Amino acid sequence: MKRLTKYFLNTLILMYLGIIYFTGVPETNTLNSRMKQKAMNVAFAVGIWPSWSMFAPNPIKFDSKSFVEITYKNGEIKEYDVEVEPKGILAPFRKARWMKYSQDNLRNPSQRALLNPAIQYFRKKYENKTNPIVSLQIKRKWAEVHPFSDQSIPSIYKTPRVQKNEVLITKKMED
């Protein structure tokens, strides 16, 4: 039984590494092109597609985080972290697609069309039958990332950051 488990885990690791390799390899020939397309399909289905925005020629210029603020009928206001890390050993695999979606889309102001479906998702997730939701807001807290200087490289902790708050969408719920 241990031998079968070992082979199974080794196969999964090799498949994972192969998918990561072929999603990042340039399309230089027909084989690479075909393998890359198949690997991208699998990577998107599983939720492990790579994002190279940190190393891109035009890196992200801000550090942001998304929150949802819910106002209930009794006046209670709760704020939930959209990108909260899931708990448990397998939880990151189950929640990988949502984490990627929220990091790439919800906190990006150019993806406004995706906010209404997110509102519906949060409404279902946080609804309370005894205390209905009155309004729901998706917020983004962000700070600009200052480029490093050629003369000296300042510490990340010493670099002054002004945090800004922005309401991306507010939705009043009908009864």
Secondary structure, DSSP 8 states (H G I E B T S, - for coil): -HHHHHHHHHHHHHHHHHHHHHHHS---SHHHHHHHHHHHHHHHHHT-----TTTSSS---EEEEEEEEEEETTS-EEEEETT----SSSHHHHHHHHHHHIIIIIT-GGGGGGHHHHHHHHHHHH--SSS-EEEEEEEEEEEE-----SS----TTTS----EEEEEEEEE---
